[in-house]
Amino acid sequence: MANPPACPGFKFAGILAGIKATQRPDLALLVAEADVPAAAVFTQNRVRAAPVELSEKRVASGLARAIIINSGNANACTGPRGVEDAQAMGHYAAKAIGCDEKRVLVASTGVIGQPLPIERIVEATPRLVAAARADGLEDFTRAIMTTDRFEKRALALVPLGPKTRARVVGVAKGAGMIAPNMATTLVFVTTDAAVSKSFLRKALQEEVEVFNQISVDGDTSTNDSLFLMASGAAKNKPIEGGDKGLAFRQALREVLADLGRQIVRDGEGATHVVTIEVLGAVSAADADRVARRIGASPLVKTAIFGADPNWGRILAAIGNAGVEIVPSKIDVAIGEIEICRGGMGVGGQAEHAAHEVMRRGEYIIRVHLHGGRGEGRHVTCDLTVDYVKLNADYRS
Amino acid sequence: MANPPACPGFKFAGILAGIKATQRPDLALLVAEADVPAAAVFTQNRVRAAPVELSEKRVASGLARAIIINSGNANACTGPRGVEDAQAMGHYAAKAIGCDEKRVLVASTGVIGQPLPIERIVEATPRLVAAARADGLEDFTRAIMTTDRFEKRALALVPLGPKTRARVVGVAKGAGMIAPNMATTLVFVTTDAAVSKSFLRKALQEEVEVFNQISVDGDTSTNDSLFLMASGAAKNKPIEGGDKGLAFRQALREVLADLGRQIVRDGEGATHVVTIEVLGAVSAADADRVARRIGASPLVKTAIFGADPNWGRILAAIGNAGVEIVPSKIDVAIGEIEICRGGMGVGGQAEHAAHEVMRRGEYIIRVHLHGGRGEGRHVTCDLTVDYVKLNADYRS
C-alpha cells in the first residue's frame, strides 16, 4: 500500500544526478497537477544567484506548476553562462512535465562560483519527472541537502470546516551562511488548501518575519529562496482572508518557525540552540535589534559553547545594538535563573546555577530592558570549534 | 646609566597590586610634571564602564596631570559602587601625586561585572606613584595587558625645526572584543610636543579614524578608551595647526595605525593578519562598509584560517554590506593573484596560487567594485579554533 500523500495535489522527487562528488541525491522536483497559486521571497544579498533572478521574475505572475532544484552547486557568480544554465534547467523540466516553461521555478544551492554541470542535470531531468510521486517528499528533502546533518520538515493543519482540514507542509535545507533577511536558505512550503494568489503572497510576506529571527553565523547566502504553492486539492472556497485566512497564516507561521528552529539546531558545528527573548524595549524593532545583536556576538556565542554564564558579554552586546537603553535597568536571566539585576551581577551562586542550565542543549536567555513595551526574539546557536574546522577546510 | 626617557615630560609605572589572580602586574600610572593638554575618545557602546564616564567628564577640561589604570577587572556593570571605586582610584592617586583629583583620569580593563578590589588598589597607589620613572614605559605597558600575548608600542617623530623633533609615543592593550567605533581598547599616546588643547582634541578626533579600521571579532568593549597627552617638554611654540599641525597629525596617525595593526596581530587565537582594501566604491563610506563587512564575515574569517581562496564567500559578504554594487563588475585579488574577475572565478590555477599567498602570515585582499572612486580599508585577523577555545573557557 502506498503512503498517504505528503500534500494532496503535489508530487515530489529526489534523485542522484551526479552533481555532488559524494554520490548523494542532488536533483529534486516539486510539481503540481496544474498551474497553482504560488508566492516566494528571496535573498536580500546584492549578489544573487542566476536561479534567484529567474524565479523572482517568473513567480511575479502568482502562478507556478513546478520547482526544479539542484544541490551541490549554487549557480552563483557564474555570469551569463549561469543565466543560460538556470533557464535550461527550467526549459527541460517543463518539456518533461509538458507545461509552459514560464511556470517552472528554479533553485540551486551549494558551492559558489563554479559552473553548473548542466549536461548531467538535463540528462537526468526525464528520470526526475518520471520519479515524482505523491509520497516522494522524503526523497525530495534529501536531495536538497548540502552540509545539513538531518532533514528538516514541518507540518501544520488548517481547519477549514467541521470535518475538513488542509495541510501546510514545509521542507528546508540550511546549516551555514544563515542570517535570513526576508527569506533564508531553501525552503519549500506546499498546502492543499485553495488560496487566492494575492492572499498567498500577502500571507508569505508577513509570516516570513518569523524566519528572519534566526541566525547561525550572520552570513546571508546568495541563493536564499522560500517558495509557497497552494494546490487547492482540499476543494475549499479559495481563502482570501477572514477567519480562514488567519487560520492559514497561523499554520504557515507555525511551519516556518518550526523549520527555522530545525535549521539552527543543524547549525554548522552547533551544540546548543538558544532563544533570546528581549522584553521592555522602546519598540518591537529595538527589541529585535537587541536580540539579534546578542545572537550575533562571537563572544556570547563562544560563552554559550562553553556554558559560561558570562552576562557581561551579553550586556556589552546589548550596548552595541545601537538602541537607546539604560544599563542600570537591565535584567538578564538564563533559563529560570536571574544572573544580572539592574545592570549588576546577582552573584556566584546564581552563576553556578545558570551554568547548569547552559549545559542543556536548548534554553532561553531572557533580557528585560525596562524601557517600554517592545518585545523581540532571536534563535541562534553557539560558535564552536567544529564550526571553525568545518569552514576552514581548504576545498581543493 | 638610566635609559633615555620614553617621552620627555612624562613618567610611567607598572606594578603588581594583586588584582589579577595570575601574579602579573596590574596597576599602571602615567604622570606629567604639571597639568598638560589632554584629549580622549571613548567607547560608543551604550553600556559604559564607570571609569569611562568619569574620565570623559574630567578630560572635557582639556587638561590632565595623570592617568591611573588597572587591568584584571573592567569595573563595568558594577553599579553605584563602581562609580565610587573609580572616584577612589583617582582620589588616592591625586593624593599621592599631590595634585587636584579633577586632573586625574582613570581607566580599567578586564572582566566585566565583578566589583573592583579597591582596597588593594588604594593600598598599592603610594608604591605606584613612587615607582614612576621617565623610562618606566615597559613596566606600564605590561601592567595594562589582559589576554594580550605581546606588548604593543609605537613611536613616530614630529619635525619641529632643523634640529628639533618631538616624539609621539603610543602604547595599547587589546586582543579580543575588538571592533572599535571611535575608540578602542585602552590606548595611551603621549607627546613631548607643545600642542594647544583645542588642536590636540581636533587632531585626535580626526586621526582616530585609522583606529576604527580594525577588528578581531566585531564586539566592542564597555571600556574602550584612547588618551592623548602633550607635555610640551620639547619647548616648541604650541602647535595650533599649519605645517607643524599636519606633521603632528601625521605622526599621530602613524602611531595609531601601527598600534591598531599590533592589536589585530595579537587578536585572540589569530594566525593571519589580513588587510582588506576596497577600491571603486561610490563613496569612501561605502568602501569602508564593504571592507568592514568582509572583515566581519565568519565564513571569510574561517576561510582565511584555512588558507582557502573561497572568493564566493567574499562576494557574498560584499552583497551583504548594504551598499549599491554591480556583482558582474567585481574583481577580487589575494596578494598579487587575481582570483575573481567581473564577478566570476578566474580558475583553478589562480586559486592554487592564491592558496600559496594565504599561507603567509600577512597579506592583502583587494576588491575593486568598478563603480566609483571611493576607497576604504579594514585590517582583520582570522577566526580560529583557538579563538573559540580561548573564549569558551568557563571562568569559574
Interface residues (C-beta under 8 A of the other chain):
Chain A: N45 R46 V47 R48 A74 A76 C77 T78 G79 V111 I112 G113 Q114 G176 M177 D217 G218 D219 T220 S221 T222 A296 S297 P298 L299 T302 A303 F305 G306 A307 D308 N310 W311 G312 R313 L315 A316 A317 I318 G319 N320 A321 V323 E324 I325 P327 S328 C340 G342 G343 M344 G345 G348 E351 H352 H355 L383 T384 V385 Y387 V388 K389 N391 A392 D393 Y394 R395 S396
Chain B: N45 R46 V47 R48 A74 A76 C77 T78 G79 V111 I112 G113 Q114 G176 M177 D217 G218 D219 T220 S221 T222 A296 S297 P298 L299 T302 A303 F305 G306 A307 D308 N310 W311 G312 R313 L315 A316 A317 I318 G319 N320 A321 V323 E324 I325 P327 S328 C340 G342 G343 M344 G345 G348 E351 H352 H355 L383 T384 V385 Y387 V388 K389 N391 A392 D393 Y394 R395 S396
